[in-house]
């Protein structure tokens, strides 16, 4: 037994010793060899001031040293790092008569043997036997000049032959980032060279002069084979920032330049190949020149402001900027004049009876496809306001299109909405040019059909990240009536939501409004499914919740300014309201005592600060079935007798959102005459009533009448007398009676 225990002890001890030995061996395993490698060992830079780079591939800490007679002309983006990295080398222009060089050495910090070197050489701009671009331009200053001596020139390609937005068979060359260092090279055949490549031209026999066709100075070599690519490393051309005055001076002709601009509002609905006008922040204007055959000529113009780069060329006798690529048109910032002021109408009104032809918005999508990727409806007024959508894509029934609806409810049909609350939404974007320091109102047209949601909620944000829901937060903000599917000119509903913001909405900020399903209840009482369609129609309006305070005129025995009426949309926004031009507030039958202020009547509706007399139901009725409901407004008794003078402001209604093919019964405009009746004693021009004519469709006009023989019970009724088939909606304000 004792021996067996001893043997067991020795076996255990031996095993433990082996484990210790194994651990000791593991500690002695050598680490991987430190390694440093460069992706290139030689860079030949042009004389051009530019930035080039090289890659360091390493598995350790490393540092860089730079050696040379003068290293001040090159600046490295970094001199040490760990592992892999890219090092940018920014170099100044070499305007000396000789080339210059330096050696860049990359070495591992803990192993000097792990090192590699890069030879960096920059060519000279004024080497012997070479003419500079400024020299060539001077030689041809007084007319065409033919080079007779043995001479060469070098220049960096800054235009893009591949993108085809420069003169035919021409390349813009540039030798430095300063004035008079650009010239255009013309060849017999297209020379496919890339931007940033350096070309050398044998100038003997070349002709330098202004081409009468383009207006720019060109160098035309004796033959195309006199042009060759140098061995210098390809660079990335940097645009030279210039002012409008510098561009117009011609000193930067054929050079790659940049200016801060935006497209003028009148050109917002054009394509780039329409050669649109752009403006600087000081409203200095010139042309953005884009050929129809360029790779971006058919693109829509950008709506914002930003950096425009391109070659300083000539278009129709004036200096213009010719972008090289689509990336040169980087106008994504708010416009100089951008941002909305309240009230603001984002209108979906169409220009013609054709789909997609916006009068006040640019639509970036296609009516022939169902995609919504990148599709937006953007205001043409330069504010930057717009509409996008985030919809469910299952089943291929996705859509965000732009339609002309002949009832005037021009619309953006959107489907499908199967994702649910906050996953599917329409997003309104309103850059602000004023601070919203109190309650505001959002009004819009929104209808549905089939399996689209019926119950909706709204939220708002100032960063498009954190969202706030106005009261009520636990129920829908609006509900589309069951069984009221949109289409055939009917069931286009109007909605208004009042919002007291919980967050600052400041000038130069942005107000985002999002409309999303509240739940899965549908218009047809079924289940939300693919194909259910929503139509955002007519317009979206943002305005401050109105309040009015009109001073009573001196000597007035009766004055009604309608200051207590605050709902509905202001008709004076015009056709931007499209079908919502008819969107008035509540009927007088449900006004409170303060709003009525002693008034009574039938078919009298609220407008903000004035009243509408007469009404036509347009939300649930097709335009071919519209029916006029004449209105009548009765004032209280004036309590004054004798001769009274009456004045009032009036304006007539005209449906301006329909086109000639609409079939709308009210297309020709409502009556421009109204009737004023004397009630309770007195006459106007010897009669109990007076027809007042001459109302206009666009603005209030003041009318005056005299009541003879008035009594304390005298009052006035304002109405109209349309014949069968005629329409009579009109507006009244500032009824004033003086003695």
C-alpha positions in Angstrom: 0.0 0.0 0.0 2.8 2.4 1.0 4.7 1.8 -2.3 1.5 2.4 -4.3 1.0 5.7 -2.5 4.6 6.8 -3.2 4.3 5.8 -6.9 1.1 7.8 -7.2 2.8 10.8 -5.6 5.7 10.7 -8.0 3.4 10.3 -11.0 1.4 13.4 -10.0 4.6 15.4 -9.3 6.0 14.5 -12.7 2.8 15.6 -14.5 2.8 18.9 -12.6 6.4 19.5 -13.6 5.5 18.9 -17.3 2.7 21.4 -17.0 5.1 24.0 -15.6 7.6 23.3 -18.4 4.8 23.7 -21.0 3.9 27.1 -19.5 7.6 28.2 -19.6 7.9 27.2 -23.3 4.7 29.2 -24.1 6.2 32.3 -22.6 9.2 32.0 -24.9 7.2 32.0 -28.2 8.6 34.8 -30.4 6.2 37.6 -31.4 5.5 38.2 -35.1 8.2 40.2 -36.9 7.5 43.9 -37.1 6.8 44.8 -40.7 6.4 48.1 -42.6 5.5 48.4 -46.2 4.5 51.2 -48.6 2.1 50.9 -51.6 4.6 53.0 -53.7 8.2 54.0 -53.4 8.3 56.9 -55.8 6.0 59.9 -56.5 6.7 62.3 -59.3 4.5 65.3 -58.6 3.7 68.1 -61.0 4.6 71.7 -60.3 1.0 72.2 -59.4 0.1 72.9 -55.8 -1.9 69.8 -54.8 -2.2 66.9 -52.4 -1.0 63.3 -53.1 -1.0 60.4 -50.8 0.6 57.0 -50.1 -0.5 54.0 -47.9 1.4 52.5 -45.1 0.8 48.8 -44.4 2.2 47.9 -41.0 1.6 45.6 -38.0 3.3 47.9 -35.4 3.8 51.4 -34.3 5.7 53.5 -36.8 7.0 57.0 -37.4 8.0 59.1 -40.4 11.0 61.2 -41.0 11.5 63.6 -43.9 15.0 64.4 -45.4 16.0 66.8 -48.0 17.8 70.2 -48.6 14.4 72.0 -48.1 11.4 70.2 -46.7 9.2 73.2 -46.1 7.3 72.8 -49.4 5.7 69.6 -48.3 3.4 69.0 -45.4 2.4 65.5 -44.1 -1.0 64.8 -42.7 0.5 62.5 -40.0 4.0 61.5 -39.0 3.2 58.5 -36.8 0.5 55.9 -36.3 -0.2 52.2 -35.5 -1.0 49.7 -38.2 -2.4 50.7 -41.6 -2.9 54.3 -42.5 -3.0 56.7 -45.5 -0.6 59.7 -45.4 -1.5 62.8 -47.4 1.3 65.0 -48.6 0.3 68.6 -49.4 2.7 70.4 -51.6 3.1 74.1 -52.7 3.5 75.1 -56.3 7.1 74.8 -57.5 7.7 78.1 -59.3 11.4 77.7 -59.4 13.5 76.7 -62.4 14.5 73.3 -61.1 12.8 70.2 -59.7 13.0 69.5 -56.0 12.9 66.3 -53.9 12.8 64.8 -50.5 12.9 61.4 -49.0 10.2 60.1 -46.8 11.2 57.3 -44.5 8.8 55.1 -42.5 10.3 53.1 -39.7 8.9 50.8 -36.9 9.3 52.5 -33.6 10.8 49.4 -31.8 12.7 47.9 -34.7 14.8 50.3 -36.9 15.4 47.5 -39.3 11.7 47.5 -40.3 11.7 50.5 -42.6 10.9 51.6 -46.1 11.5 54.8 -48.1 9.7 56.8 -50.7 11.3 59.2 -53.1 9.1 62.3 -53.6 10.1 64.6 -56.5 8.3 67.7 -57.7 8.8 69.0 -61.3 9.5 72.6 -62.1 7.0 75.1 -63.5 9.7 77.1 -65.4 12.2 74.6 -66.5 14.4 75.5 -69.5 12.8 74.9 -72.8 9.2 75.2 -71.4 6.7 78.0 -71.8 4.2 78.6 -69.0 0.5 79.0 -69.6 0.6 82.7 -68.5 3.4 83.2 -71.0 1.4 81.6 -73.8 -1.6 83.7 -73.0 0.5 86.9 -73.2 1.9 85.9 -76.6 -1.7 85.7 -78.0 -3.0 88.7 -76.2 -3.2 90.8 -79.4 -4.3 88.0 -81.7 -3.4 84.5 -82.9 0.2 83.5 -82.3 2.1 80.7 -83.9 5.0 79.2 -81.9 8.1 78.9 -84.1 10.7 78.0 -81.5 11.4 74.6 -79.9 9.4 74.8 -76.8 7.1 72.7 -74.7 4.4 73.3 -72.1 2.8 71.3 -69.3 -0.6 71.4 -67.7 -2.9 69.4 -65.5 -6.2 68.2 -67.1 -9.1 69.7 -65.1 -12.1 69.1 -67.4 -13.7 65.7 -67.8 -13.9 64.3 -71.3 -15.8 61.3 -70.0 -18.6 63.5 -68.6 -18.8 65.5 -71.9 -19.5 69.0 -70.5 -16.8 70.9 -72.3 -16.3 72.1 -75.8 -15.9 69.4 -78.5 -12.4 68.1 -78.9 -11.2 70.3 -76.1 -9.5 69.8 -72.7 -9.1 72.5 -70.0 -5.5 72.6 -68.8 -4.3 74.4 -65.7 -0.8 74.9 -64.3 -1.4 76.6 -60.9 -4.0 77.7 -58.5 -3.8 81.4 -59.4 -5.0 83.7 -62.1 -4.2 83.4 -65.8 -3.0 79.8 -65.4 -5.6 78.1 -67.5 -5.9 77.5 -71.2 -7.9 75.2 -73.5 -6.2 72.5 -75.5 -7.9 71.7 -78.9 -7.1 68.6 -80.8 -8.3 67.1 -84.1 -9.7 64.0 -82.5 -11.1 63.4 -79.0 -8.3 62.9 -76.6 -9.4 60.8 -73.7 -7.4 62.0 -70.7 -8.5 61.9 -67.1 -8.8 64.9 -64.7 -5.6 65.2 -62.7 -3.3 63.8 -65.4 -0.4 66.0 -66.6 0.0 66.5 -70.3 3.1 67.8 -72.1 2.6 69.6 -75.5 5.3 70.1 -78.1 4.5 73.7 -79.0 6.5 74.1 -82.2 4.0 75.0 -84.9 1.1 75.3 -82.4 -1.3 78.2 -82.8 -2.5 80.1 -79.7 -5.5 82.4 -79.9 -9.2 83.0 -79.1 -11.5 80.6 -80.9 -14.4 82.6 -82.4 -16.8 79.7 -81.8 -16.2 79.3 -78.1 -14.7 82.6 -77.1 -12.0 81.1 -75.0 -8.2 81.1 -75.7 -7.0 77.8 -77.1 -3.7 76.2 -77.9 -3.9 74.0 -81.1 -0.8 71.8 -81.6 0.5 71.1 -85.0 -0.7 67.5 -84.6 -2.4 65.4 -82.0 0.7 63.3 -81.5 2.4 66.4 -80.1 0.4 65.8 -76.9 1.7 63.2 -74.5 1.1 62.0 -70.9 3.9 62.8 -68.5 5.1 60.3 -65.9 3.8 62.5 -63.0 1.4 60.9 -60.6 -2.2 61.7 -61.3 -3.6 64.3 -58.8 -7.1 65.3 -57.8 -7.7 68.9 -59.1 -8.8 71.3 -56.4 -11.3 74.1 -57.5 -10.0 77.6 -57.0 -12.5 79.7 -55.0 -13.2 82.9 -56.9 -15.6 85.8 -56.6 -18.1 86.8 -59.2 -15.9 89.7 -60.2 -12.9 87.4 -60.7 -15.0 85.0 -62.8 -16.2 87.9 -65.0 -12.7 89.3 -65.3 -11.6 86.4 -67.5 -8.5 85.9 -65.4 -9.6 82.4 -64.5 -10.7 81.3 -68.0 -10.3 77.6 -68.6 -9.5 77.0 -64.9 -11.3 74.8 -62.4 -13.1 77.3 -60.1 -15.8 77.3 -57.4 -18.4 79.8 -56.2 -21.2 79.7 -53.6 -24.5 80.0 -55.5 -28.1 78.8 -55.8 -30.4 78.5 -58.9 -32.7 81.5 -59.3 -36.3 80.7 -58.4 -37.6 81.2 -61.9 -35.4 78.3 -63.1 -36.3 75.9 -60.4 -38.5 73.7 -62.7 -35.9 73.3 -65.4 -33.2 70.7 -66.2 -29.5 71.5 -66.0 -29.2 71.4 -69.8 -31.6 74.3 -69.9 -28.5 76.3 -68.9 -30.0 77.8 -65.8 -29.1 81.0 -64.2 -27.5 80.9 -60.7 -27.0 83.7 -58.2 -24.5 84.5 -55.5 -25.6 85.6 -52.1 -25.3 89.2 -53.4 -27.6 88.3 -56.3 -24.8 88.4 -58.9 -26.0 86.2 -61.7 -24.4 84.0 -64.3 -25.1 80.8 -66.2 -24.5 77.2 -65.1 -23.7 75.8 -68.5 -24.6 72.1 -68.9 -24.7 70.4 -72.3 -27.7 68.2 -73.1 -25.3 65.4 -74.0 -23.4 65.6 -70.7 -23.8 62.8 -68.2 -25.9 65.1 -66.0 -27.6 67.3 -68.5 -31.0 65.8 -67.9 -30.8 66.1 -64.1 -33.2 68.4 -62.3 -31.7 71.6 -61.0 -30.8 71.6 -57.3 -33.2 73.5 -55.0 -30.7 74.5 -52.3 -27.6 76.6 -52.2 -24.0 75.4 -52.1 -20.7 75.0 -53.9 -20.7 75.1 -57.7 -17.5 73.9 -59.3 -16.5 73.8 -62.9 -14.5 75.3 -65.7 -14.7 79.0 -66.2 -15.9 79.0 -69.8 -18.0 81.3 -72.0 -21.7 80.9 -72.9 -23.4 83.3 -75.2 -20.7 85.8 -74.9 -20.5 85.9 -71.1 -18.4 84.0 -68.6 -20.2 80.9 -67.2 -19.3 77.9 -65.1 -19.3 74.5 -66.8 -19.4 71.7 -64.2 -17.1 68.8 -64.9 -19.1 66.1 -63.2 -22.4 65.9 -61.3 -20.5 66.0 -58.1 -19.5 69.6 -59.0 -23.1 70.7 -58.3 -23.2 70.4 -54.5 -26.2 72.6 -53.6 -27.7 70.8 -50.6 -27.6 73.7 -48.0 -30.6 76.0 -47.2 -31.0 78.7 -49.8 -29.7 82.2 -49.2 -33.3 83.4 -49.4 -34.5 80.0 -48.1 -36.9 79.1 -45.4 -40.6 79.8 -45.0 -42.3 82.7 -43.4 -45.8 82.2 -42.1 -48.3 81.8 -43.5 -46.8 79.4 -46.0 -48.5 77.2 -48.7 -46.8 74.2 -50.1 -48.9 73.7 -53.2 -49.5 70.5 -55.3 -51.3 72.6 -57.9 -50.5 71.4 -61.5 -49.4 73.7 -64.2 -51.4 71.9 -66.9 -53.9 69.0 -67.1 -50.9 66.6 -67.3 -49.7 64.4 -64.5 -46.4 65.5 -62.9 -46.4 69.0 -64.3 -46.1 71.0 -61.1 -46.8 74.7 -61.1 -45.4 75.3 -57.6 -43.4 72.1 -56.9 -40.8 70.1 -58.7 -41.5 66.3 -58.6 -38.4 64.2 -58.9 -40.1 60.8 -59.5 -41.7 59.1 -62.4 -45.4 58.4 -62.7 -44.7 55.2 -64.6 -42.9 53.5 -61.8 -43.9 52.5 -58.3 -40.6 53.4 -56.6 -40.3 56.0 -53.8 -36.5 55.8 -53.5 -35.2 59.4 -53.6 -38.6 60.7 -54.8 -39.6 64.1 -53.5 -41.9 66.9 -54.2 -40.0 70.2 -53.6 -41.2 73.8 -53.6 -40.0 75.8 -56.6 -40.0 79.0 -54.5 -36.5 78.4 -53.1 -37.6 77.9 -49.5 -36.4 74.3 -49.5 -39.9 73.1 -48.3 -40.7 69.6 -49.6 -42.5 66.3 -49.1 -41.1 62.7 -49.0 -42.6 59.4 -48.0 -41.6 56.3 -46.2 -43.9 53.4 -47.2 -44.0 49.7 -46.9 -42.7 47.9 -50.0 -44.2 44.4 -49.6 -46.1 43.1 -52.5 -44.6 45.5 -55.0 -47.6 47.9 -54.5 -45.3 50.7 -53.4 -46.0 54.1 -54.9 -45.5 57.9 -54.6 -46.7 59.6 -57.8 -47.9 63.0 -58.9 -51.4 63.3 -60.5 -53.6 65.9 -61.9 -57.0 65.5 -60.5 -59.4 67.4 -62.7 -61.6 68.4 -59.8 -58.7 70.6 -58.7 -57.6 68.2 -55.9 -54.2 67.7 -57.5 -52.5 65.0 -55.5 -49.7 62.7 -54.6 -51.0 59.1 -54.4 -49.1 57.0 -51.9 -49.3 53.2 -51.2 -48.9 50.9 -49.4 -49.2 51.5 -45.6 -48.9 48.1 -44.1 -46.0 48.9 -41.8 -48.1 50.6 -39.2 -47.6 53.6 -36.8 -44.4 55.5 -37.2 -43.1 53.0 -39.8 -45.1 54.4 -42.7 -45.4 58.1 -43.0 -45.5 61.2 -45.2 -42.8 63.7 -44.1 -43.2 67.5 -44.6 -40.0 69.5 -44.3 -40.2 73.3 -43.7 -36.9 75.2 -43.3 -37.7 78.3 -41.3 -36.9 81.9 -42.1 -38.6 83.1 -39.0 -39.0 81.8 -35.4 -42.3 80.2 -34.6 -42.9 81.6 -31.1 -46.4 80.4 -30.4 -49.2 78.1 -31.6 -49.3 77.3 -35.2 -51.8 75.5 -37.5 -51.2 72.8 -40.1 -53.8 72.3 -42.8 -53.7 69.8 -45.6 -55.8 67.6 -47.9 -55.7 63.9 -47.0 -58.0 61.1 -48.3 -57.9 57.3 -48.6 -59.3 54.3 -50.4 -59.8 50.6 -49.8 -57.4 49.0 -47.4 -55.6 52.2 -46.5 -55.7 53.3 -42.8 -58.6 55.6 -41.8 -57.3 56.9 -38.5 -54.2 59.2 -38.5 -51.9 60.9 -36.1 -49.5 63.8 -36.5 -46.1 64.6 -34.9 -43.6 67.3 -35.3 -39.8 67.7 -34.7 -37.0 70.2 -35.1 -34.3 67.6 -35.8 -36.1 64.7 -37.6 -35.0 62.5 -34.7 -37.0 63.2 -31.6 -40.8 63.6 -32.3 -43.5 65.2 -30.3 -47.2 64.6 -30.6 -49.7 67.4 -30.1 -52.8 66.9 -28.0 -54.6 64.7 -28.0 -51.8 62.1 -27.8 -53.9 59.0 -27.2 -56.4 59.3 -30.0 -56.4 60.1 -33.7 -55.9 63.6 -34.8 -58.3 63.0 -37.8 -60.4 60.2 -39.1 -61.4 59.6 -42.7 -65.1 58.6 -42.7 -65.8 54.9 -43.3 -66.9 54.0 -46.8 -65.6 57.3 -48.3 -63.1 56.1 -50.8 -61.3 58.8 -52.7 -61.7 59.1 -56.4 -63.9 60.4 -59.3 -63.7 63.9 -58.0 -65.1 63.2 -54.6 -64.2 62.4 -51.0 -61.2 64.7 -50.9 -61.1 65.7 -47.3 -59.5 68.8 -45.6 -57.9 68.7 -42.2 -56.5 71.3 -39.7 -54.4 70.5 -36.7 -53.5 73.2 -34.1 -50.1 72.7 -32.4 -48.6 74.4 -29.4 -44.9 73.5 -29.8 -43.0 72.0 -26.9 -39.7 72.6 -28.6 -38.0 75.8 -30.0 -38.7 76.4 -33.7 -36.1 79.0 -34.5 -35.2 80.9 -37.6 -32.7 78.9 -39.7 -33.9 75.8 -38.1 -36.3 73.3 -39.6 -39.9 72.3 -38.8 -40.6 68.6 -39.6 -44.2 67.4 -39.7 -45.0 63.7 -40.0 -48.4 62.1 -40.7 -48.6 58.4 -39.9 -51.4 55.8 -39.3 -52.8 55.8 -35.8 -53.9 52.1 -36.0 -54.9 49.5 -38.5 -58.5 50.5 -39.0 -59.3 51.0 -42.7 -61.6 53.1 -44.8 -63.5 50.0 -46.0 -63.7 48.5 -42.5 -61.3 45.7 -43.5 -57.7 45.0 -42.8 -54.8 47.1 -43.8 -53.3 45.5 -46.9 -51.2 46.2 -50.0 -52.8 48.5 -52.5 -54.6 50.7 -50.0 -54.0 54.2 -51.3 -53.6 57.6 -49.6 -53.8 60.8 -51.5 -52.2 63.9 -50.2 -54.0 66.5 -52.2 -54.2 70.2 -53.0 -51.7 71.7 -50.5 -50.2 71.9 -47.0 -50.4 75.1 -45.1 -48.5 76.2 -42.1 -49.7 79.4 -40.4 -49.8 81.0 -37.0 -53.0 80.5 -35.1 -54.5 83.8 -36.1 -55.8 86.6 -33.8 -57.1 90.0 -34.9 -57.7 93.3 -33.3 -59.1 96.0 -35.7 -59.7 99.5 -34.3 -63.2 100.8 -34.5 -63.4 103.8 -36.8 -64.3 107.1 -35.2 -68.0 107.9 -35.4 -69.1 104.4 -36.2 -72.5 103.4 -34.8 -71.9 99.8 -35.9 -68.7 98.1 -36.8 -68.1 94.4 -37.6 -64.5 93.5 -38.5 -65.0 89.8 -38.0 -62.0 89.6 -35.7 -63.5 86.7 -33.8 -63.5 84.5 -36.9 -60.2 82.5 -37.0 -60.7 79.3 -38.8 -60.6 78.2 -42.5 -58.0 79.1 -45.0 -57.4 82.6 -46.4 -58.8 82.6 -49.9 -56.3 85.2 -50.9 -53.6 82.5 -51.0 -55.0 81.9 -54.5 -54.6 78.9 -56.7 -51.8 77.6 -54.5 -54.6 76.2 -52.3 -55.9 74.2 -55.3 -59.1 72.3 -54.2 -58.6 73.7 -50.6 -59.4 77.2 -51.9 -62.9 76.3 -50.8 -61.8 75.3 -47.3 -63.7 77.5 -45.0 -64.3 77.2 -41.3 -67.5 76.4 -39.3 -71.0 77.5 -40.2 -72.6 80.3 -38.4 -75.2 77.9 -37.0 -72.5 76.5 -34.6 -70.6 79.7 -33.8 -70.4 80.8 -30.2 -71.8 84.1 -29.1 -68.5 85.8 -29.3 -68.0 84.8 -32.9 -71.6 85.7 -33.9 -71.4 89.1 -32.1 -75.1 89.6 -32.9 -75.0 88.3 -36.4 -77.3 85.6 -37.8 -77.8 83.9 -41.1 -77.6 80.8 -43.2 -74.7 79.3 -45.2 -72.2 81.8 -43.7 -68.8 80.3 -42.9 -65.6 81.4 -41.2 -62.5 82.6 -43.0 -59.6 84.0 -40.9 -60.7 87.6 -40.2 -63.6 87.8 -42.5 -66.8 85.8 -43.4 -67.8 83.8 -46.4 -71.4 84.1 -47.6 -72.6 81.1 -49.7 -71.3 77.6 -49.7 -70.6 74.7 -52.0 -69.8 71.2 -50.7 -66.7 70.0 -52.5 -65.2 67.4 -50.2 -67.7 64.6 -50.8 -69.3 65.7 -54.1 -67.8 65.4 -57.5 -67.2 68.6 -59.4 -69.8 67.7 -62.0 -72.4 67.6 -59.3 -71.6 70.7 -57.3 -74.6 72.6 -56.0 -74.7 76.2 -54.9 -76.1 77.1 -51.5 -76.8 80.8 -51.4 -75.9 82.5 -48.2 -77.5 85.3 -46.1 -75.9 87.3 -43.3 -78.1 89.6 -41.1 -76.6 92.3 -38.9 -78.1 93.3 -35.6 -80.1 96.5 -35.6 -77.9 99.6 -35.7 -80.0 101.6 -33.1 -79.7 104.8 -35.1 -82.2 106.6 -37.3 -82.1 109.1 -40.1 -79.5 108.9 -42.9 -76.8 106.3 -42.4 -73.7 105.7 -44.5 -72.6 102.1 -44.9 -69.3 100.8 -46.1 -68.1 97.2 -46.5 -65.3 95.3 -48.1 -66.2 92.4 -50.5 -64.5 89.9 -52.8 -66.0 87.2 -55.1 -64.9 83.5 -55.3 -63.5 81.8 -58.4 -62.4 78.2 -58.6 -58.9 78.6 -60.0 -57.6 75.1 -59.5 -59.4 73.3 -62.3 -58.4 73.1 -65.9 -60.5 73.3 -69.0 -61.2 69.6 -69.2 -62.4 69.3 -65.6 -66.2 69.5 -66.2 -66.5 71.5 -63.0 -69.8 73.4 -62.8 -68.2 76.4 -61.1 -65.2 76.7 -63.5 -66.3 80.0 -64.9 -66.3 81.8 -61.6 -69.0 82.8 -59.1 -71.2 85.9 -59.4 -69.4 89.3 -59.0 -72.5 91.0 -57.8 -74.2 90.8 -54.4 -77.4 92.0 -52.8 -77.8 94.4 -49.8 -81.2 94.5 -48.3 -82.5 97.0 -45.7 -84.5 95.4 -42.9 -86.6 97.3 -40.3 -87.0 100.5 -42.2 -85.2 102.7 -44.7 -84.2 102.5 -48.3 -81.1 102.5 -50.5 -81.6 104.6 -53.7 -85.3 104.5 -53.0 -85.6 100.7 -52.8 -85.4 98.1 -50.1 -82.5 96.3 -51.7 -79.5 97.2 -53.8 -77.5 95.0 -56.2 -73.9 95.8 -55.8 -71.6 94.9 -58.7 -67.9 95.1 -59.5 -66.5 92.6 -57.0 -63.1 91.1 -58.1 -61.8 87.6 -57.6 -58.4 88.5 -56.2 -58.8 91.2 -53.6 -61.2 93.0 -51.3 -62.9 96.1 -52.8 -64.6 98.7 -50.7 -68.2 99.6 -51.4 -70.3 102.5 -49.9 -74.1 102.9 -49.7 -76.5 105.4 -48.1 -79.6 104.4 -46.2 -82.3 107.0 -46.1 -85.0 107.0 -43.5 -83.4 104.5 -41.2 -85.0 103.7 -37.8 -83.6 102.3 -34.6 -84.6 98.9 -35.9 -82.8 99.1 -39.2 -80.4 96.3 -40.0 -78.8 95.0 -43.2 -79.0 91.6 -44.9 -76.1 90.7 -47.2 -77.0 88.0 -49.7 -77.0 87.1 -53.4 -79.5 86.0 -56.0 -77.9 83.5 -58.3 -79.9 82.1 -61.2 -80.3 78.3 -61.6 -76.9 76.8 -62.3 -75.0 79.9 -61.1 -72.7 80.0 -58.1 -72.4 82.7 -55.5 -69.7 82.5 -52.8 -68.4 85.8 -51.7 -66.5 87.3 -48.8 -67.3 90.3 -46.6 -65.3 92.3 -44.1 -65.3 95.5 -42.1 -69.0 96.4 -42.2 -69.1 100.0 -40.9 -72.1 102.2 -40.3 -71.8 105.9 -39.6 -74.4 108.6 -39.1 
